[in-house]
């Protein structure tokens, strides 16, 4: 049911200092790693995946910001990973200037590029005023033949700018670019119950509920954290984090260089076995499409950070004659 993705962290360095980044400022300020070590890590990873017969849908190049690495390094990484696996990258898009892309060469048949872009006012507030630059880079990358996507994070601040978010998503639709909405989590960024009500109402009225991770079955957040659906591997240190949301010392479950991948995944699978689940989940009509949500994003009571959003969207859809299980499992209403 869930996509089996492996996030591969090539560097902790970044060219932005986003205020809601889950990485520490000290981590983002680290120097760019040696490309020789990165190449060795790519070869070792593909070798271990093959020998242990572990199937991965996508290897997603991650970091802080992958494109702080030289274009030649990116080409070397992709050439070492691509023969066996689909390779994607998530980027803030700032570094993808025409000059950088020219030096990168044509990797459009080997690399899918996802851009992190939020509603304009929110993006510029949290991402150093980079919206116009990043969007122009997105258009250039698409024009060069790459398959692109947009990941847009919705925080409590975004609720003030839902019209701007709609503009971004509508333009993505017109360009044939897949867009996905993810809810922010953390102090000062999480959505209140009322915020989630407003987002749900907006989502159903505009049709953009279809783009929310909360209503797309391919994401592991619905399974109470599915078995090894997402793990983050550090190319340099060998550390394995529970997922790309726990890139810190508390999230380390093993070292893929020193251990078998299967043993690391086995330890990872047990991390959330005893995670608290909200008492309200008992008897919830939507338990079968949620299972308590992402345990890493639950609040102190064990409630999923998108709990109220789900309830409101499914309620609004019911008034349109769409049953929640049909909306979730059968993609009803996803013709856009």
C-alpha positions in Angstrom: 0.0 0.0 0.0 2.7 2.5 1.0 5.7 3.5 -1.2 8.9 2.1 0.1 11.2 5.2 0.0 14.7 5.6 1.2 16.0 9.1 1.9 19.7 9.4 1.3 21.3 12.4 3.0 24.3 13.5 1.0 25.0 16.6 3.1 23.8 18.6 6.1 24.9 21.9 4.5 22.3 24.4 3.2 22.2 27.7 1.4 19.1 28.9 3.3 18.3 29.3 7.0 14.6 28.6 7.0 13.0 29.3 10.4 11.0 26.1 10.5 13.7 23.7 9.4 14.0 20.5 11.5 17.8 20.6 11.2 19.8 22.6 13.7 21.5 25.8 12.5 24.9 24.3 13.4 24.1 21.3 11.3 23.1 23.4 8.3 26.4 25.3 8.6 28.6 22.3 8.2 31.0 22.2 5.2 30.1 20.3 2.1 31.2 16.7 2.3 34.0 15.0 0.2 32.5 13.7 -3.0 34.8 10.6 -3.0 33.2 9.5 0.3 29.7 10.2 -1.2 30.5 8.1 -4.2 31.7 5.2 -2.0 28.5 5.4 0.0 26.4 5.2 -3.2 28.2 2.1 -4.4 28.1 0.5 -0.9 24.3 1.2 -0.6 23.4 -0.2 -3.9 25.5 -3.2 -3.3 23.9 -3.9 0.1 20.4 -3.4 -1.2 21.1 -5.9 -4.0 22.8 -8.5 -1.9 20.1 -8.3 0.8 17.3 -8.3 -1.8 15.6 -5.2 -0.4 13.2 -3.6 -2.8 13.1 0.2 -2.8 10.6 2.2 -4.9 12.6 5.5 -4.8 15.9 6.7 -3.5 15.3 10.3 -2.6 18.4 12.5 -2.4 18.0 14.7 0.7 20.0 16.8 3.1 19.6 20.0 4.2 20.1 21.0 0.5 21.5 18.5 -2.0 22.3 21.1 -4.7 25.0 22.8 -2.6 27.1 20.0 -4.0 28.9 20.5 -7.3 27.0 19.5 -10.5 29.7 17.0 -11.2 29.1 15.4 -7.8 25.3 15.1 -8.5 26.0 13.5 -11.8 28.4 11.0 -10.2 25.7 10.2 -7.5 22.9 9.6 -10.0 25.1 7.5 -12.3 25.9 5.2 -9.3 22.3 4.9 -8.1 20.2 5.0 -11.3 21.0 1.6 -12.7 19.0 -0.1 -9.9 16.7 2.5 -8.5 14.5 5.5 -9.3 16.3 8.6 -8.1 14.5 11.7 -6.9 15.7 14.8 -5.1 13.9 17.3 -2.8 15.3 20.8 -3.1 14.7 24.4 -2.0 15.5 25.3 -5.6 17.7 28.3 -5.0 20.9 26.8 -6.4 19.3 25.6 -9.7 20.4 28.6 -11.8 20.8 28.3 -15.6 24.5 28.1 -15.1 24.2 25.2 -12.6 21.8 23.3 -14.8 24.0 23.8 -17.9 26.9 22.3 -15.9 24.7 19.5 -14.6 23.9 18.4 -18.2 20.7 16.6 -19.2 19.7 14.2 -16.4 16.0 14.5 -17.2 15.6 10.8 -17.9 17.5 9.9 -14.7 16.4 12.3 -12.0 13.0 13.6 -10.8 13.2 17.0 -9.0 10.8 18.0 -6.2 10.7 21.7 -5.2 9.7 22.9 -1.7 7.5 26.0 -2.4 4.9 27.5 0.0 2.3 30.2 -0.4 4.3 33.3 -1.5 4.0 35.4 1.6 4.8 32.5 3.9 7.6 31.2 1.6 9.3 34.6 1.6 8.8 35.0 5.4 10.4 31.7 6.3 12.6 31.0 3.3 14.6 34.3 2.9 12.4 36.0 0.3 13.3 33.3 -2.3 9.9 32.6 -3.8 10.3 34.4 -7.2 13.8 33.0 -7.7 12.7 29.4 -6.9 9.6 29.5 -9.1 11.6 30.8 -12.0 14.1 28.0 -11.5 11.2 25.5 -11.4 9.9 26.7 -14.8 13.4 26.5 -16.2 13.9 22.9 -14.9 10.6 21.8 -16.3 11.4 23.5 -19.7 14.5 21.3 -19.8 12.4 18.2 -19.7 12.6 17.2 -16.1 9.6 15.7 -14.2 9.0 18.1 -11.4 6.8 18.3 -8.3 6.0 20.8 -5.6 5.8 20.1 -1.9 4.0 22.9 0.0 4.0 23.0 3.7 1.0 24.5 5.4 1.6 26.1 8.8 -0.7 28.2 11.0 0.7 31.2 9.2 -0.5 29.8 5.8 -4.1 30.0 6.9 -3.9 33.8 6.4 -2.8 33.2 2.8 -4.9 30.4 1.5 -5.7 32.5 -1.6 -2.0 32.6 -2.4 -1.7 28.8 -1.8 -4.6 28.3 -4.3 -2.8 30.5 -6.9 0.3 28.3 -6.5 -1.6 25.1 -6.8 -3.7 26.2 -9.7 -0.6 27.3 -11.6 1.0 23.9 -10.9 -2.1 22.2 -12.3 -2.0 24.4 -15.4 1.7 23.4 -15.9 1.0 19.7 -15.3 3.2 19.7 -12.2 2.1 17.4 -9.3 1.7 19.3 -6.0 1.5 17.9 -2.5 0.4 19.6 0.7 2.0 18.7 3.9 1.0 20.0 7.4 3.7 21.7 9.5 4.4 20.4 12.9 6.1 22.0 15.9 5.7 24.9 18.3 4.6 28.0 16.5 3.8 26.2 13.2 1.2 23.5 13.9 -2.4 24.1 13.0 -5.0 24.7 15.7 -8.3 22.8 15.5 -9.9 25.9 14.0 -7.1 26.3 11.5 -7.7 22.7 10.4 -11.4 23.5 10.0 -10.6 26.5 7.8 -8.1 24.4 5.7 -10.7 21.6 5.3 -13.4 24.0 4.2 -11.0 25.7 1.7 -9.7 22.3 0.5 -13.1 20.9 -0.4 -14.3 24.2 -1.9 -11.2 24.5 -4.2 -10.8 20.7 -4.7 -7.2 20.9 -3.4 -8.0 18.4 -0.6 -6.9 15.9 -3.2 -3.4 17.2 -2.9 -3.1 16.8 0.9 -1.0 14.0 2.2 -3.7 13.3 4.7 -5.9 12.0 1.9 -3.4 10.2 -0.3 -3.0 6.5 0.7 0.6 6.2 -0.6 2.0 8.0 2.4 3.0 6.1 5.5 1.4 8.6 7.9 -1.8 6.7 7.6 -0.5 3.4 8.9 0.7 4.6 12.3 4.1 4.5 10.7 4.3 1.6 8.3 7.1 -0.9 8.2 10.3 0.8 6.8 8.2 3.0 4.6 10.6 5.9 5.1 14.1 5.9 6.6 16.8 8.4 6.2 20.4 7.2 5.6 23.4 9.4 6.0 25.8 8.9 3.2 28.7 10.3 5.2 28.3 9.1 8.8 26.3 5.9 8.0 23.7 6.9 10.6 20.1 5.7 10.0 17.3 7.9 11.3 13.8 6.7 11.9 12.6 8.9 9.0 13.3 12.3 7.4 11.4 14.0 10.3 13.7 12.8 13.0 17.1 13.9 11.7 18.7 14.2 15.2 20.4 12.1 17.8 17.1 10.9 19.3 16.1 9.4 15.9 19.1 7.3 15.2 18.3 3.6 15.0 21.5 2.1 13.6 24.4 2.5 11.2 23.8 1.0 7.7 27.6 0.9 7.0 28.3 -1.3 10.0 25.1 -3.4 10.1 23.0 -5.4 7.7 20.2 -3.3 6.3 17.6 -5.8 7.4 18.8 -5.6 11.0 18.6 -1.8 10.9 15.0 -1.9 9.4 14.0 -4.4 12.1 15.1 -2.0 14.8 13.4 0.9 13.0 10.1 -1.0 12.8 9.9 -1.3 16.6 10.5 2.4 17.4 6.9 3.4 17.6 5.5 0.1 18.9 4.4 1.8 22.2 3.7 5.3 20.9 0.7 6.8 22.7 -2.5 7.0 20.8 -5.3 9.5 21.7 -8.2 8.0 23.7 -10.6 9.6 21.1 -9.2 7.2 18.5 -11.2 4.4 20.1 -14.4 4.1 18.1 -13.4 6.8 15.6 -15.1 6.0 12.2 -12.0 7.0 10.3 -9.6 4.7 12.2 -9.3 2.4 9.2 -7.7 5.1 7.1 -5.6 6.7 9.8 -4.5 4.3 12.6 -3.6 7.2 14.8 -1.6 9.0 12.1 2.1 9.6 12.1 3.4 8.9 15.7 6.1 11.4 15.2 3.6 14.2 14.6 1.2 13.4 17.5 0.6 15.9 20.3 1.1 15.3 24.0 -2.3 13.5 24.1 -1.4 11.2 21.2 -3.6 13.0 18.7 -2.5 13.1 15.1 -1.6 16.6 13.9 -4.2 16.3 11.1 -7.0 14.7 13.1 -9.4 17.6 12.9 -8.6 18.2 9.3 -9.6 14.6 8.4 -12.8 14.8 10.3 -13.9 18.1 8.7 -12.9 17.1 5.1 -14.7 13.7 5.4 -17.8 15.5 6.8 -17.8 18.1 4.0 -17.3 15.3 1.4 -20.2 13.3 2.8 -22.4 16.3 2.1 -21.3 16.1 -1.5 -22.2 12.4 -1.6 -18.6 11.1 -1.3 -18.1 8.4 1.2 -14.7 8.7 3.1 -13.4 5.3 2.2 -14.2 5.9 -1.5 -12.3 9.2 -1.3 -9.3 7.6 0.4 -9.0 4.2 -1.2 -10.6 4.6 -4.6 -9.4 8.1 -5.4 -13.0 9.2 -6.0 -13.0 12.9 -6.9 -9.3 12.9 -8.0 -10.0 13.5 -11.7 -8.0 16.7 -11.5 
